[in-house]
Amino acid sequence: MRFKDLENSRIAILGFGREGQAVWRQLRQRFPAKKISIYTESVLDKGIVATLTPRLDKHICGPLDAAKLMHFDVLVRSAGISPYRPELQQCHSLGVRFTTASNLWFAENPTAQTICISGTMGKSTTAALMFHLLNAAGIKACLAGNIGRPMLDCEDDDVDWWVIELSSYQLSDLEAKPDIALLLNLTDEHVDWHGSVERYREDKLNLAALAREGRLLANHADPMLRAALSGYKNVTWFNHESTWLAGAEGVSNRSGTCVSSAGSLPGAHNLQNLAAVLTTLDMLSVEVPSLESALSSFSGLPHRLQLAGVKAGIRYVDDSISTTPVSVAAALQTIGHEDVVLLLGGMDRGLDWSGFSAGLSGRVPWAIITLPDNGAKIFNSLQEAGIQPQGGLHQVTSLAEAVALARELVPENGCVLLSPGAPSFPHFRDFEDRGNQFKTLSGIEKCN
């Protein structure tokens, strides 16, 4: 479905975050006189409301209602709204058509060369690093999708390769033919949105199915991916002796070339991300001049294991972008645990924390403070696993309370680590807001 197919259709946009707003801008630009309905389940920021055209744009706030939505010809679903919700399934059964910002972009750009990246953990860092090294090699690249700008806001035609990060929310009903599909890992996640672990895995693996006519790269170190992709003949495995393999201090290839990890890519998980990027560049026959220098100039991602600052000898590390138990484990592996006070918890998506809790044995942080909404669930899981930090297990009701308590508990020259392992809603606007509030509450003016 392309935008021209929407000209004479009754349209509603479901959700009005970055993607929903990008769709609205495109529709308003192409069809200035068109009436558009916008459905949100939370109140819109007044600044966003002010941009709407009252006589053409109708904003409806509240729970989605199938009885109202069924009167539209096309519903443009924002990524955060699950197509598996009963009200949307009912609309689908009645013949209402669906599309998304991602599907509209791919339909409008059928000849664009795309590197589509997904995985439970590491996709943002990998996409950013891919973009950085392509540009360092003189390749004109554009970074878009779940990271950076929404694809529909990227109107630069002078692009050699589009580096697109895709979440499982975007992949569930994606219609595209990526030139290169890159899968980093696969663990259980977003159960509430997908409805089941099985459906989450199926939706994530949809990227591999879409790339059957293209090239598929996947992580050989991930047993779930090895099993799931065993029937694919077009797989190139990274983290494999035949390509780039992550080691203790860096990555190496079969010719014996070794590349050290950059300071902005801490931890074993980032070495796997680096192996993924270098394998992709080899596949494209792209050579990066002065690779070590290019890696050293990579600044990493905001809110991903970022040193927010040091105060009174205490390091405050912002890993607010962490939304899975797996990413929390990776953060502790990278930062260490003995002098760390871990702030953990956020929106409850129905994940089982028992595996994470059991995995803490032998590397328990000094103290753990759990946050709403799933803090109590995590707290109970840790207790059942027999986790007993020297500084104790604690439950609090807010980030402000957590930071204040952490300041009391943290050992001399220790670390306060915000790695929630869960999304920021509904207590924060997004993970960036959560990270920024953490920095403010820590009393840090600037990184020392």
Buried (B, 14 or more C-beta within 10 A) or exposed (E): BEBEBBEEEBBBBBBBBBBBBBBBBBBBEEBEEBEBBBBBBEEBEEEBBEEBEEEEBEBBEEEBEBEBBBEBBBBBBBBBBBBBBEBBEBBBEEEBBBBBBBBBBBBBBEEBBBBBBBBBBBBBBBBBBBBBBBBBBEBEBBBBBBBBBBBBBBEEEEBBBBBBBBBBBBBBBBEBBBBBBBBBBBBBBBBEBBBEBEBBBBBBBBBBEBBEEBBBBBBBBBEBBBEBBEEBEBBBBBBBEEBBBBEEEBBBBEEEEEBBBBEBBBBBBBBBBBBBBBBBBBBBEBEBEEBEEBBEEBEBBEBBBBBBBBBEEBBBBBBBBBBBBBBBBBBBBBBBBEBBBBBBBBBBBBBEBBBBBBBBEEEBBBBBBBBBBBBEBBBBBBEEBEBEBEBEBBBBEEBEBBBEBBBEBBBEEBBBBBBBBBBBBEBBEBBBBBBBBBBBBBEBEEEE
